[in-house]
């Protein structure tokens, strides 16, 4: 069985291999378009198989049966399939026919073009025509494009290679587990990262989508959702993911996209994620040029939605080409039109206009909308006075591939009470760097959503601003006006610099130490004068004492017990997971519960603990649980697969098998736990080789020193480079020749013999080591297949949760050590008083004068 992670890797590796120099933003249209056509062909065959009652037929037999049925029943068969699916692919135009032609050497790219055109014709006049019309238009898939190849042969070759990439994938089976949709979305994201600035038109980074989707999904009853700048549809689908299965079934999706190729991508993406055609309404059009969607029963009124999400083009210039007026219903609430040079508020107002009274809206915009003046200032004032801005969330810079500027997410609601404060969150400093991009981690997203949901004030992170407070700031919503960053640098104390000692004010700020080990903190400090103290012991001694204190040991034990109980509970669930289990729900349950557990403990970073579990899922459980659900725990854990490695370069580059590897249990883990003695023996031999190599290196260096015995004995045996300069190794042939001529009683012979023996011993042991390594890893590869249940339990438990308990305990230790580190910095800062510094300076000046007087002028 192929897992979703394996499919993603294979398809993306294939894309990189096949696209050559073609721009990623263009190549994606061909790859994703053909992948979708394979899905349509597979769905057509699956429907035929069920309706014709040929369940046991192979794919080749099924294609033959479909061709025969078409010859016999003609349009009647086509209508039957169309009634079920809303579309059909004619037998002669199936993806499987392309594959047959390739196999028989009869493939021509024109057959692909004919197939795509046939599909377009087949949906004309159907209820689903709008959902499928133009999906494969030449503006999206231009099979005559010279970027695919400078001539017909090249284009044939490249399209053929792309078709073969999906040949063995059963798209119907993959869609049922949402694997196909996930792979499609993954490819869109990968193409976006490769496309750089061109990605802005079709993709919202996953972590930004998560922030918006979770806030909207967790705080609103959603039956309909609208994205006016829908791009690839990723925002709509991310919201869907955070709704219950029952709500997903009834959810209606609406979207509008100006770019035709991206509009086609949206429809494909939704369909591949199992969204039924009757539940999706996507339009190719300019959102700001003409209001859409309008209520069919009330033409002058817009359709209202439970949720509106959008990531519009930032500060779009010349947005008002339709010469809209303030009288446009979308802008009446604002009393002003946004400036022509910046369309940010135009998109916001359009979305707000289509938001239902009880709905929620999330939009990503540049920070300028929070403080710019003129008509934008007027619009912002109107929205604030009407209290329709619920929250402003500042995100880090450089999250997007198409811009490095920092952005904010604005949450809007129409049903807020006039007394409800506006929440401002500064999440701009919470990220990690991955390559050139800044990335929000799972813990960063969770913290944003939690603080928003609880409407919580967190020092240095969030603030609830009243309308009066915002008015005092002249309706400026620039986040730093409301959320003051916590000053990490401790202010210097002049008195402490002059006379020494740590200020008591700084000691009082060590809240964790004061709360958990107050008596130890007091015992380790002595007052040197009112308001100032010094340490009686070193920080190392203090740290050792504190970490062994009964309070800390008891707290650590409690965390350990709670974490162990938590792991035991989910260990059993993960082992027995079934095919119909909702893995996303299980993941959400684990993440939610670890937060609840850690919330009971003061003074530790519960989001750091959340991140630990999130990473276990990301690095192991996402792929492992999928296999376990399909194969069963012990069967899946004994499975192995070919270990493929890349050999050669250029035209000789190829994938070859280099042994086997466990699909769930890594070979290295089996070796560590079940072949510890053998591993130690290998390490010992490697250490011995390293020791001999070190001795040889020392002898080479000594032989380069002209006044040494080694030089006389060994210099001529050192290898030379092309310029006849000595290298860092001995020449074995020269060494042998010198050894034959040397007298056994001379020191030269001893040195030569020593080097010769070191080289021979190293070579012999290296050969043994290689043989032993091969024997060990061959044994490990076979052992995977016959692991006992107990061994499987031990190995998988260690892989998933091996260090988790200790990592959770370390969270409290990390908090304590952070304050102890602060204490050490304060001790070092004020260690030398001004008198001591003056005395040292006078001593240095005196030494300088003495030295100066001793100097003789010649």
Long-range contacts (C-beta under 8 A, 24 or more apart in sequence): 1-627, 1-630, 1-631, 2-169, 3-179, 3-623, 3-626, 3-627, 4-177, 4-179, 4-182, 4-183, 4-622, 4-623, 4-626, 5-622, 5-623, 5-626, 6-623, 7-169, 7-174, 7-179, 7-183, 8-182, 8-183, 8-186, 8-187, 11-35, 11-165, 11-183, 11-187, 12-186, 12-187, 12-190, 14-165, 15-165, 15-187, 15-190, 15-191, 18-158, 18-161, 18-162, 18-165, 20-158, 22-147, 22-148, 23-147, 23-195, 23-198, 24-191, 24-194, 24-195, 25-191, 25-194, 25-195, 25-198, 25-199, 26-147, 27-191, 28-187, 28-188, 28-191, 28-195, 28-265, 29-140, 29-141, 29-261, 29-264, 29-265, 30-141, 30-148, 30-159, 30-162, 31-162, 31-165, 31-187, 32-184, 32-187, 32-188, 32-265, 32-268, 33-135, 33-136, 33-140, 33-141, 33-264, 33-268, 34-112, 34-141, 34-159, 34-162, 34-163, 34-166, 35-166, 35-184, 35-187, 36-135, 36-268, 36-271, 36-272, 37-89, 37-95, 37-115, 37-116, 37-119, 37-136, 38-95, 38-166, 38-169, 38-171, 39-171, 39-172, 39-175, 39-180, 39-271, 39-272, 40-87, 40-89, 40-95, 40-119, 41-89, 41-94, 41-95, 41-96, 42-95, 42-170, 42-171, 42-172, 43-85, 43-171, 43-172, 44-81, 44-85, 44-87, 44-88, 44-89, 44-94, 45-94, 45-96, 46-172, 47-81, 47-84, 47-85, 47-88, 48-77, 48-81, 51-80, 51-81, 51-84, 59-96, 60-96, 63-91, 63-94, 63-96, 63-97, 63-100, 66-91, 66-94, 67-91, 67-92, 78-122, 82-122, 82-126, 86-123, 86-126, 86-127, 86-128, 86-131, 86-132, 86-277, 87-119, 87-122, 87-123, 87-126, 87-128, 87-132, 88-122, 89-115, 89-118, 89-119, 89-122, 90-118, 90-122, 93-118, 93-119, 95-163, 95-166, 98-163, 99-163, 99-164, 99-167, 102-160, 102-163, 102-164, 107-156, 107-160, 108-156, 109-143, 109-152, 109-155, 109-156, 109-159, 109-160, 110-143, 112-143, 112-159, 112-163, 113-143, 116-141, 128-277, 130-281, 131-267, 131-271, 131-277, 131-280, 131-282, 132-267, 132-277, 134-260, 134-264, 134-284, 135-264, 135-267, 135-268, 136-264, 137-260, 137-264, 139-260, 139-261, 140-260, 140-261, 140-264, 175-272, 175-274, 177-626, 178-273, 178-274, 179-626, 180-272, 181-237, 181-269, 181-272, 181-273, 181-274, 184-268, 184-269, 184-272, 184-273, 185-232, 185-234, 185-237, 185-269, 185-273, 188-232, 188-234, 188-265, 188-269, 189-234, 192-401, 193-401, 193-437, 195-401, 196-401, 196-402, 197-401, 197-402, 197-403, 198-402, 199-400, 199-401, 199-402, 200-313, 200-314, 200-400, 200-401, 200-402, 200-403, 201-231, 201-259, 201-262, 201-313, 202-231, 202-232, 202-259, 202-262, 202-265, 203-231, 203-232, 203-234, 203-401, 204-231, 204-234, 204-235, 204-311, 204-364, 205-399, 205-400, 205-401, 206-234, 206-238, 207-399, 207-439, 207-440, 207-444, 207-445, 208-311, 208-364, 208-395, 208-399, 208-400, 208-407, 208-409, 208-440, 209-234, 209-235, 209-238, 210-238, 210-440, 210-445, 211-362, 211-393, 211-395, 211-409, 211-440, 211-445, 211-448, 211-449, 212-238, 212-239, 212-309, 212-362, 212-364, 212-409, 213-238, 213-239, 213-241, 213-242, 213-309, 213-362, 214-242, 214-445, 214-449, 215-360, 215-362, 215-391, 215-409, 215-411, 215-448, 215-449, 215-452, 215-453, 216-307, 216-309, 216-360, 216-361, 216-362, 217-242, 217-243, 217-307, 218-242, 218-449, 218-453, 219-360, 219-452, 219-453, 220-306, 220-307, 220-358, 220-359, 220-360, 221-306, 221-358, 222-247, 222-251, 222-306, 222-307, 223-247, 223-250, 223-251, 223-252, 223-306, 224-251, 224-252, 224-253, 224-254, 224-305, 224-306, 224-307, 225-251, 225-252, 225-253, 225-254, 225-305, 225-306, 225-307, 225-308, 225-309, 226-254, 226-255, 226-293, 226-303, 226-305, 226-307, 226-308, 226-309, 226-351, 226-354, 227-254, 227-255, 227-256, 227-308, 227-309, 227-310, 228-255, 228-256, 228-287, 228-308, 228-310, 228-312, 228-347, 228-350, 228-351, 228-354, 229-256, 229-257, 229-258, 229-287, 229-310, 229-311, 229-312, 229-313, 229-347, 230-255, 230-256, 230-257, 230-263, 230-266, 230-282, 231-257, 231-262, 231-266, 231-311, 232-262, 232-265, 232-266, 232-269, 233-265, 233-266, 233-267, 233-269, 233-270, 233-282, 234-269, 235-309, 235-310, 235-311, 236-270, 236-309, 237-269, 237-270, 237-273, 239-307, 239-309, 240-273, 240-275, 241-584, 245-582, 251-279, 252-279, 252-280, 252-281, 253-279, 253-280, 253-281, 253-282, 254-280, 254-281, 254-282, 254-293, 254-303, 254-305, 255-280, 255-281, 255-282, 255-283, 256-282, 256-283, 256-284, 256-285, 256-287, 256-292, 257-282, 257-283, 257-284, 257-285, 258-284, 258-285, 258-286, 258-287, 260-284, 286-322, 287-312, 287-347, 287-350, 288-316, 288-319, 288-320, 288-322, 288-324, 288-343, 288-346, 288-347, 288-350, 289-321, 289-322, 290-322, 291-328, 291-329, 291-330, 291-350, 291-353, 293-354, 300-329, 301-329, 302-329, 302-330, 302-353, 302-354, 303-354, 304-354, 304-355, 304-356, 304-357, 304-359, 305-354, 305-355, 305-356, 305-359, 306-356, 306-358, 306-359, 306-360, 307-359, 307-360, 307-361, 308-351, 308-352, 308-354, 308-355, 308-359, 308-360, 308-361, 308-362, 308-363, 309-361, 309-362, 309-363, 310-347, 310-351, 310-362, 310-363, 310-364, 311-363, 311-364, 312-343, 312-344, 312-347, 312-363, 312-364, 312-365, 313-343, 314-344, 314-365, 314-366, 314-403, 314-405, 314-407, 315-341, 315-342, 315-343, 315-344, 315-366, 315-368, 316-342, 316-343, 316-344, 316-346, 316-347, 317-341, 317-342, 317-343, 319-343, 319-346, 320-346, 329-353, 333-382, 333-383, 333-386, 334-378, 334-379, 334-382, 334-383, 335-378, 335-379, 335-382, 336-375, 336-378, 336-379, 336-382, 337-375, 338-375, 338-376, 338-379, 339-374, 339-375, 339-376, 342-368, 342-372, 342-376, 344-368, 344-369, 344-376, 345-369, 345-376, 345-379, 345-380, 348-410, 348-412, 349-379, 351-412, 352-383, 352-388, 352-412, 352-414, 355-412, 355-413, 355-414, 356-414, 357-414, 357-415, 358-414, 358-415, 359-413, 359-414, 360-390, 360-411, 360-412, 360-413, 361-411, 361-412, 361-413, 362-409, 362-410, 362-411, 363-409, 363-410, 363-412, 364-407, 364-408, 364-409, 365-407, 365-408, 365-410, 366-405, 366-406, 366-407, 366-408, 367-394, 367-405, 367-406, 367-407, 367-408, 367-478, 367-479, 369-408, 369-410, 370-408, 370-476, 370-477, 370-478, 370-479, 371-476, 371-477, 371-478, 377-475, 380-475, 380-477, 381-475, 383-412, 384-422, 384-467, 384-470, 384-475, 384-477, 385-467, 387-416, 387-417, 387-418, 387-420, 387-422, 387-467, 388-412, 388-413, 388-414, 388-416, 389-422, 389-477, 390-416, 390-420, 390-422, 390-423, 391-422, 391-423, 391-424, 391-425, 391-452, 392-422, 392-423, 392-424, 392-425, 392-477, 392-479, 393-424, 393-425, 393-427, 393-448, 393-452, 394-424, 394-425, 394-426, 394-427, 394-428, 394-479, 395-427, 395-428, 395-440, 396-427, 396-428, 396-429, 396-430, 396-431, 396-438, 396-440, 397-428, 397-438, 398-436, 398-437, 398-438, 399-431, 399-437, 399-438, 399-439, 399-440, 401-437, 408-479, 411-452, 418-467, 421-455, 421-464, 421-465, 421-466, 421-467, 422-464, 422-465, 422-467, 422-470, 422-477, 423-451, 423-452, 423-455, 423-462, 423-463, 423-464, 423-465, 424-462, 424-463, 424-464, 424-465, 424-477, 424-479, 424-482, 424-483, 425-451, 425-452, 425-461, 425-462, 425-479, 425-483, 426-460, 426-461, 426-462, 426-479, 426-480, 426-483, 426-485, 427-461, 428-479, 429-485, 441-611, 441-614, 442-591, 442-610, 442-611, 442-614, 442-615, 442-618, 443-607, 443-608, 443-610, 443-611, 443-614, 444-607, 446-591, 446-595, 446-607, 446-610, 447-607, 450-595, 459-486, 460-484, 460-485, 460-486, 490-822, 490-825, 490-826, 492-829, 493-830, 495-532, 496-532, 496-829, 496-830, 497-829, 497-830, 497-833, 497-834, 498-833, 498-834, 499-529, 499-532, 499-833, 499-834, 500-528, 500-532, 500-534, 500-830, 500-831, 500-832, 500-833, 500-836, 501-528, 501-529, 501-532, 501-533, 501-534, 501-830, 502-532, 502-533, 502-534, 502-535, 502-823, 502-826, 502-827, 502-830, 503-531, 503-532, 503-826, 504-531, 504-532, 504-533, 505-531, 506-822, 506-826, 507-533, 507-823, 510-819, 510-822, 510-823, 511-603, 511-819, 512-603, 512-815, 512-816, 512-819, 513-546, 513-816, 513-819, 513-820, 513-823, 515-602, 515-603, 516-549, 516-551, 516-552, 516-555, 516-603, 516-816, 517-546, 517-549, 517-551, 517-552, 520-545, 520-546, 520-549, 534-827, 535-823, 535-827, 539-820, 539-821, 539-823, 539-824, 539-827, 542-820, 542-823, 543-816, 543-817, 543-820, 546-816, 546-820, 547-813, 547-816, 552-812, 552-813, 552-816, 555-601, 555-812, 556-809, 556-812, 556-813, 558-601, 559-601, 559-604, 559-808, 559-809, 559-811, 559-812, 560-805, 560-808, 560-809, 562-597, 562-600, 563-597, 563-804, 563-805, 563-808, 563-809, 564-805, 566-593, 566-594, 566-597, 567-801, 567-804, 567-805, 571-797, 571-800, 571-801, 574-621, 574-625, 574-628, 574-800, 575-628, 575-633, 576-633, 577-625, 577-628, 577-629, 577-633, 578-629, 579-629, 579-630, 581-629, 583-622, 583-625, 583-626, 583-629, 586-625, 587-617, 587-621, 587-622, 590-617, 591-617, 598-808, 598-811, 601-812, 603-812, 603-815, 604-811, 604-812, 604-814, 604-815, 605-811, 605-814, 605-815, 608-811, 608-814, 609-808, 609-811, 612-804, 612-807, 612-808, 613-804, 616-800, 616-801, 616-804, 620-799, 620-800, 621-800, 624-664, 624-796, 624-800, 627-663, 627-664, 628-664, 633-792, 634-789, 634-792, 636-663, 636-664, 637-662, 637-664, 637-665, 637-787, 637-792, 637-795, 637-796, 638-784, 638-785, 638-786, 638-787, 638-792, 639-663, 639-664, 639-784, 640-781, 640-784, 640-785, 659-777, 659-778, 659-781, 660-781, 660-784, 661-781, 662-784, 664-796, 664-799, 665-784, 665-787, 665-792, 665-795, 665-796, 665-799, 666-799, 667-777, 667-780, 667-781, 667-784, 669-795, 669-798, 669-799, 670-780, 670-783, 670-784, 670-787, 670-795, 671-776, 671-777, 671-780, 673-791, 673-794, 673-795, 673-798, 674-780, 674-783, 674-791, 675-776, 675-779, 675-780, 678-772, 678-776, 678-779, 679-776, 681-772, 682-769, 682-772, 682-773, 682-776, 685-765, 685-768, 685-769, 685-772, 686-769, 688-765, 689-762, 689-765, 689-766, 689-769, 692-758, 692-761, 692-762, 692-765, 693-762, 695-758, 696-729, 696-730, 696-755, 696-758, 696-759, 696-762, 697-728, 699-730, 699-751, 699-754, 699-755, 699-758, 700-728, 700-729, 700-730, 709-747, 709-751, 710-751, 712-748, 713-747, 713-748, 713-750, 713-751, 713-752, 714-751, 714-752, 714-755, 717-752, 717-755, 730-755, 730-759, 732-759, 735-759
